[in-house]
Amino acid sequence: MKSEEEKKTRRVPTRMTQAQYKIIRQKALDRNMSVSAFVVEAAVHDDKRITPLQIMHLQNLINKAADACESENPTLALELRREGDAQWKIL
């Protein structure tokens, strides 16, 4: 059971254009989140954005992992590369 502090009791009506809503809704769908959960997550954690340098390092890590398993398990290597590509689209 959630504590009183953890219960979601606040509602914040928000006005936006249809175009803004479509963008927000699509970003939420891309992350398998509700619009509400996405907006809260984005507002609470917007200072935790990934930097271009971090993206480069993560891509290198994915490439190394895929390269390392390429000869033993090509299917897994392809899966790693596809999952990496999917994550970059979200960012």
C-alpha positions, 0 to 999 in steps of 0.5 A: 500500500502506498504511503500518503506521500506516494499517492497521486492526488494532484490534478493539473489541467493543461492547455496546449495546441493539437500539434503539441498534444500529438507530439507529446502523445507520440513520445509517450506511446514511443515509451509505452507510457500514458500521456500523464506519466510521460509529462510527469516524468519529463517535468521531474527528470528533465535535468537528466538528459543524455549528452551527445558524448554519452550517446556516442559512448553508449553506441560504441558499447552496443557495437562492441557487445554486438561485435563480440557475440557476432560469430557465436550468436549472429541473431543476438548481435542483430537483436542488440543492434536493433534494440540500440537503434530503437533506443536512439529513436526515443532519445 
